[in-house]
């Protein structure tokens, strides 16, 4: 039996929510940007990287550690 790491799952979930909120909030700022395409490209890369890291954290947290005997 494996023990889930709830702290890792919680931090991964919070990071995932923050990545989505960052992307959506920056999407509203594109009309005021000098280069909206470059802005959204950068924002997409950053939020995608943070989202990917958070998904890996959630998966590792769900896998957990081997229970001690």
C-alpha positions in Angstrom: 0.0 0.0 0.0 1.2 3.5 -0.7 0.7 6.7 1.3 -0.4 9.7 -0.7 1.5 12.9 -0.3 -1.3 15.4 0.3 1.0 18.4 0.6 2.4 17.8 -2.9 -1.1 17.4 -4.2 -2.3 20.6 -2.6 0.7 22.7 -3.8 0.3 21.3 -7.3 -3.4 22.1 -7.3 -2.7 25.7 -6.1 0.0 26.2 -8.8 -2.4 24.9 -11.5 -5.1 27.3 -10.5 -2.6 30.2 -10.4 -1.3 29.3 -13.8 -4.8 29.4 -15.3 -5.6 32.6 -13.5 -2.4 34.2 -14.7 -3.2 33.2 -18.3 -6.7 34.5 -18.1 -5.8 37.8 -16.4 -3.0 38.5 -18.9 -5.3 37.8 -21.8 -7.4 40.8 -20.8 -4.3 43.0 -21.0 -3.5 42.3 -24.7 -5.5 45.3 -26.1 -3.1 47.7 -24.4 0.1 45.9 -25.5 2.4 47.1 -28.3 2.8 43.5 -29.5 -0.1 41.3 -28.4 1.1 38.2 -30.1 4.5 38.3 -28.4 2.8 39.0 -25.1 0.5 36.0 -25.3 3.4 33.8 -26.6 5.4 34.6 -23.5 2.4 34.3 -21.2 1.5 30.9 -22.7 5.0 29.6 -22.3 5.2 30.6 -18.7 1.7 29.4 -17.7 2.2 26.2 -19.7 5.5 25.5 -17.8 4.0 26.2 -14.4 0.9 24.1 -15.4 3.1 21.2 -16.5 5.2 21.3 -13.3 2.0 21.4 -11.2 0.6 18.3 -13.0 3.8 16.4 -12.4 3.6 17.4 -8.7 0.0 16.2 -8.5 0.8 12.8 -10.2 3.8 12.3 -7.9 1.7 13.2 -4.9 -1.0 10.7 -6.0 1.6 7.9 -6.5 3.0 8.6 -3.0 5.5 6.7 -1.0 5.8 3.1 -0.1 4.3 2.5 3.3 6.7 1.5 6.0 6.3 -2.0 7.4 
